[in-house]
Amino acid sequence: MDRKDSANLSSSSEENHGEALLVEPEQSIDEMLFADPALEPTEFEKQQAEDPFLRPIADEQQQFYSDDDTGRAVTNLIIFSLLMFTTPFIVMYLTYQFLFIDHFHLSSETAILYSALCAIVSVLTIVIWFVKTAYNEEVEAKKILDAGQKKSD
């Protein structure tokens, strides 16, 4: 930038009274990023960068994403979801009607409070059970990976 351009910038900034001055770049962002045609990504690479589901699975992860493992994970998700939905209703009804009303002869308000607490405990128990199951699957997968690495060494 020469002195004439800098003088014009300073005078125009005085005229704009402190407003931001936008300067258009000479090249577009794509031209700046892909200046070297050898470095320009292919259409497939561009699509892969945009869509993570098209990325190939790494070799060391391939053994964890087999059809059996995916099926087991989906099955566990469905089972635990159904348990978390149905179990609290069953526990609440059974404890309210048979335990707190019939057996302990509590008032209706007290019985519903205690049965709701039992339902909450049942949901928390199922969540803990799900987390433990998922953790054990990860530990098992890590053992398989370590055993595979020891065999290759």
DRENKE-240162 format. One line per 2 residues: their letters; for each residue y, x, z of C-alpha. Coordinates in nm, 3 decimals. Example, Ala and Ser with C-alpha at 12.3 -4.5 7.8 and 13.67 -1.06 7.14 Angstrom:
DRENKE-240162
AS> -0.450,1.230,0.780; -0.106,1.367,0.714
This chain:
DRENKE-240162
MD> 0.000,0.000,0.000; 0.331,0.151,-0.097
RK> 0.671,0.118,0.069; 0.781,-0.170,-0.153
DS> 0.475,-0.379,-0.058; 0.518,-0.301,0.311
AN> 0.887,-0.397,0.289; 0.792,-0.724,0.123
LS> 0.534,-0.791,0.396; 0.783,-0.723,0.671
SS> 1.050,-0.945,0.512; 0.800,-1.224,0.445
SE> 0.675,-1.205,0.804; 1.033,-1.243,0.922
EN> 1.073,-1.547,0.697; 0.747,-1.700,0.829
HG> 0.873,-1.661,1.186; 0.552,-1.516,1.320
EA> 0.309,-1.733,1.120; -0.016,-1.565,1.018
LL> -0.016,-1.411,0.674; -0.336,-1.469,0.478
VE> -0.442,-1.192,0.244; -0.698,-1.272,-0.025
PE> -0.971,-1.006,-0.061; -1.014,-0.845,-0.399
QS> -1.392,-0.893,-0.394; -1.600,-1.186,-0.278
ID> -1.832,-1.148,0.018; -2.139,-1.147,-0.210
EM> -1.989,-0.870,-0.423; -1.918,-0.664,-0.112
LF> -2.267,-0.717,0.033; -2.460,-0.670,-0.288
AD> -2.255,-0.405,-0.465; -2.569,-0.208,-0.551
PA> -2.800,-0.420,-0.772; -3.103,-0.227,-0.645
LE> -3.029,-0.353,-0.292; -2.977,-0.714,-0.396
PT> -3.252,-0.935,-0.250; -3.477,-1.135,-0.476
EF> -3.472,-1.514,-0.481; -3.785,-1.522,-0.264
EK> -3.625,-1.292,-0.006; -3.313,-1.509,0.002
QQ> -3.528,-1.818,0.051; -3.727,-1.645,0.324
AE> -3.410,-1.552,0.507; -3.300,-1.914,0.498
DP> -3.634,-2.077,0.584; -3.824,-1.916,0.875
FL> -4.136,-2.121,0.799; -4.184,-1.929,0.473
RP> -4.191,-1.591,0.645; -4.539,-1.437,0.648
IA> -4.712,-1.398,0.983; -4.745,-1.038,1.101
DE> -5.096,-0.891,1.101; -5.114,-0.851,1.479
QQ> -5.012,-1.215,1.525; -5.250,-1.353,1.263
QF> -5.536,-1.376,1.512; -5.330,-1.598,1.744
YS> -5.229,-1.847,1.477; -5.565,-1.945,1.338
DD> -5.643,-2.310,1.266; -5.853,-2.333,1.582
DT> -5.572,-2.203,1.802; -5.317,-2.433,1.643
GR> -5.552,-2.728,1.681; -5.612,-2.641,2.045
AV> -5.239,-2.614,2.112; -5.165,-2.950,1.949
TN> -5.456,-3.111,2.134; -5.328,-2.976,2.467
LI> -4.979,-3.101,2.387; -5.105,-3.452,2.309
IF> -5.334,-3.469,2.611; -5.072,-3.348,2.858
SL> -4.806,-3.573,2.705; -5.030,-3.877,2.742
LM> -5.115,-3.775,3.097; -4.748,-3.734,3.188
FT> -4.673,-4.079,3.047; -4.965,-4.282,3.185
TP> -5.053,-4.112,3.514; -4.730,-4.197,3.700
FI> -4.767,-4.568,3.621; -5.130,-4.571,3.733
VM> -5.060,-4.369,4.048; -4.758,-4.581,4.136
YL> -4.944,-4.910,4.093; -5.258,-4.799,4.276
TY> -5.076,-4.641,4.571; -4.832,-4.930,4.600
QF> -5.088,-5.210,4.588; -5.396,-5.067,4.751
LF> -5.278,-4.784,4.973; -4.935,-4.871,5.110
ID> -4.949,-5.255,5.102; -5.318,-5.336,5.165
HF> -5.423,-5.040,5.377; -5.110,-4.935,5.571
HL> -4.937,-5.280,5.563; -4.593,-5.131,5.492
SS> -4.295,-5.337,5.381; -4.241,-5.378,5.009
ET> -3.932,-5.152,5.003; -4.102,-4.871,5.192
AI> -4.421,-4.902,4.987; -4.234,-4.879,4.655
LY> -4.046,-4.571,4.777; -4.364,-4.392,4.882
SA> -4.550,-4.491,4.566; -4.260,-4.363,4.352
LC> -4.276,-4.032,4.539; -4.650,-4.015,4.470
AI> -4.583,-4.079,4.099; -4.327,-3.797,4.094
VS> -4.576,-3.563,4.260; -4.837,-3.659,3.998
VL> -4.597,-3.567,3.713; -4.511,-3.236,3.877
TI> -4.881,-3.163,3.921; -4.944,-3.229,3.551
VI> -4.651,-3.005,3.449; -4.781,-2.722,3.670
WF> -5.129,-2.771,3.524; -4.987,-2.753,3.168
VK> -4.791,-2.435,3.244; -5.099,-2.275,3.400
TA> -5.308,-2.368,3.095; -5.049,-2.224,2.856
YN> -5.020,-1.907,3.064; -5.396,-1.861,3.066
EE> -5.403,-1.896,2.687; -5.142,-1.620,2.659
VE> -5.338,-1.396,2.896; -5.654,-1.457,2.696
AK> -5.473,-1.376,2.369; -5.336,-1.055,2.520
KI> -5.687,-0.951,2.628; -5.813,-1.012,2.273
LD> -5.528,-0.806,2.131; -5.590,-0.520,2.376
AG> -5.963,-0.525,2.300; -5.889,-0.511,1.927
QK> -5.656,-0.216,1.975; -5.915,-0.027,2.185
KS> -6.179,-0.079,1.913; -5.946,0.058,1.647
D> -5.870,0.368,1.857
